[in-house]
């Protein structure tokens, strides 16, 4: 199981509402919520980014070299600690 899928399962198990986050290719709520935290592959390639989607735009907060780092960051943003 990929780290992205493990993260999605952990967030679901923790009771994080489905519309509060978006994980590329794993958890993409439809219809798209107006704002949420996200994790996706960097559009320019080479790594991952986490950020905030609001008002129709992705706003990166951090770049990560590995999927694991990106998952850990999104988890901290949503669950604290």
N, C-alpha and C positions, 0 to 999 in steps of 0.2 A: 504494500500500500504506500502511495506517495506521501510525502510530508504535507502536501496541500490537502489531501483527503483526510489525513489524521487531524490536521488543524480544523477542518470543517466539522468533523465529528466531535472534537473537543468543544468547539463553540456551541454546537447544537446541544450537546450534553450539559453544558453550563447554562443553557437557557437564553443565550444571546438571540434576540429576535432576528429572523431571517433577513429582514430589510435593513439591518444595521451594518451589514458587511457584504462584500462581493469578492470572490476569489476566482480569478480567471480560469475558465475551463472546468471548474469544480462546483461553484455556487454562484450563479448569476440570476438573481431574482427577476421575475417578469410579472407584471410590468416593472421597468426600472424605477426604483425608489428615487425621490428627489435629491436625497443626499445619503451618503454612506461612507464607511472606511473601505479601502480596497487594497488588494495585493494583485499585481500583474507582472508579466515579463516586461522589461523596459522596452518601450517602442523603438528605441534606437538600437536595441540588441545588447547583449552582454550583461546579463544580470536581471535583477528584480527591483521593483519599487513598491512602496507602500505609500498611501496618501488618503486624501479626502476627495470625494466626488461631490460637487455641489454646483447648482445653477448650470448644469449641463457640461461641466468641465472637470477633467481629472487634474488635481493639484497635488503633485508629489510632495511627500514629507521627507522621505529617506530613500536612498538607493542601497542595494545589497548585492554582494557578489554571489551569495548562495541562496538557494531556495529555503534552506533551514533558517538562515538569518532573517529572511523576510517573514517567514512564518512566525518566528519568535517575536518579531516586532509587532506584527498585527495582533498576535495573542496578547501582548502587553497593552497595546492600545485599547483593546476591547475588554480585557479582564483585569487589567492592572497588574502590579507586581512585576 
